[in-house]
Amino acid sequence: MVLAELGGSISRALQQMSNATIIDEKVLNDCLNEITRALLQSDVQFKLVREMQTNIKKIVNLDDLAAGHNKRKIIQQAIFNELCKMLDPGKPSFTPKKGKPSVVMFVGLQGSGKTTTCTKYAYYHQKKGWKPALVCADTFRAGAFDQLKQNATKAKIPFYGSYMESDPVKIAVEGVERFKKENCDLIIVDTSGRHKQEVALFEEMRQVSEATKPDLVIFVMDSSIGQAAFDQAQAFKQSVAVGAVIVTKMDGHAKGGGALSAVAATKSPVIFIGTGEHMDEFEVFDVKPFVSRLLG
Ligand code: GDP
């Protein structure tokens, strides 16, 4: 189920509940079951969905609600709050400060949109007056440096990389050192990905992270990966200190569930979403407006 359909299904379930003359246990259960089905079809993890259902039932105790209470409103609010809670790990991520050098390392599988997102992130900050720089520590994929170079040149952002050097740790360290000397305040390290979660990839991420000591590690995830999101995000989190998530390709046939699972697996917030291939197709992510929009 794609994201727009998920919103539609939840809204319909709420509407059906609103249409009922009396809101009793059965009406509430029907509504919650409908929402549960929609979330599962959108690839939200079963465990998360069940937790949500239990929480709502705890909050909305129909017997305790006096006749005067607006039960519909209370149920709707509880559902809204629970959806927000699923997307909000409860603590903000590290936020770089303009004028103070920060190192931000990007991790994610090949094809997730990591390299594109590095440039988008740099470009977004550059427009706000930052001095970003890009380091290509992806020595695994042929053409990775060219891609980063091309993007960086287009956005007029300084970059560092090598066609010859095969050690990603060496390049990452050299790049970070150079841009610190040049007083860049946002040094972005693009790392290599693989098609699969492999031991070698995670070991490499660990080494690059240890050598560059990033202030923030961002996990980049393709929104269409569905059920695989939880395990993938968790595997990265176990190797490096993932502190934030960026979900890409939200313009496509996005299944919203992956984002919810990635937040749960990394206990980190989604900070931006990618909404297209172009440099400026990039949006700050805010939980409440997102859930409001989802519910229509
Ligand atoms: P990497 O292997 O993770 O570095 O992935 P790339 O940055 O090379 O991206 C893989 C493909 O996804 C490229 O064709 C990108 O243009 C595309 N892409 C990245 N982000 C988005 C997005 O938000 N929306 C869409 N539609 N395409 C994207």
Residues whose N, C-alpha, C, O or C-beta is under 5 A from the ligand:
A	BS01	GDP	L109 Q110 G111 S112 G113 K114 T115 T116 T117 T248 K249 M250 D251 G274 T275 G276 E277 E281
